[in-house]
Amino acid sequence: MLTLAWLITSCSNEKNKFILKGEISGLTSDTLLLYYQVPDYKLDTIICNNGVFEYSIVPDTFTVFSIIFNTEETLPIFAEKGQSVHIKGSTTELKIQGKGENKLMNDILTLLRETDKKRTEHIVDSLIQANKHSFTNLYLIDKYFVNSQSPDYKHLKELIENQSGTIKDTPYMMLLLPKIENFNNKIKSHNIHSLSGKDREGNNFKWSDVRDKYVLIDFWASWHPQSIIEQDSLQSVIKALKKEKFLICSLSLDLEKEAWLKASNRDTTQWKQICDFKGWNNAIIKGQNIHSLPSNLLLDKNKRIIARNIRGKDLINKVKELIKKDKERTTKKQKR
């Protein structure tokens, strides 16, 4: 009887499995991180063999998780009982073979790859409005509106309020909307007057240490895999701007000192690591309405915010542009 019960349970589990297969080129690691978003937040990993992998779960309900790649990009996957999804391609151009939400996600990604960058936000806006019941909107709203360099909070609130009840009731949306409402009720500070936290040696961070420098405040945490990937990507920024008056200040939302010290091994004269162990209650986090990781603020020499969530080549070019203007102003003054 026990054997029969085991066989019935085993067959039932196999029937209810969701299977994800992948063949991906361009990976720099044999481990992929998964970030579950619906119905609960949790992390998992996939082990690859030369970019090939198979991953399976038995979802109790409709489940959404994102694969985090070494390119800083994320790919949402929608898991339902008895279904399978196959992803192929390079990390910069993936194709999703599946049904329902996964097919829609593939169609959206294909369309966006073929869209002129200047029209991307307009197209994304139209897609969100046209698919109010789709979980693909969790990805689109987060990537193109929440993490935009200059978020339009009024429009963002309208987008979320126009979603179906199912989408608005996801944990991500339920946490996001009150924060947006709270932001709209505050006067946004354009200057950062103070930055609390101590470095790895236990010394308080001082603005005097970064006088006459452009500063990128990078928000991250040792428990958040995507923000760690973002930290890795900043090494190329440091390399490109190593001769410039530029500094990265990585402010961690960690609560445990040991975990932070273990993960914050990037600490140089041009890259400072600080933490006050208050997590989301850090003063600048609350004052600037930082509600997701990774996030960043670019400050000019007067500690005025000039860009938000600026990354990669955009960040490098922006800093170089600002430095060039500084030099031009200095030259004009010397000629007078």
Summary of the structure (lengths in Angstrom):
residues: 336
radius of gyration: 22.3
end to end distance: 97.3
largest distance: 97.3
contacts: 971
relative contact order: 0.09
helix: 42%
strand: 26%
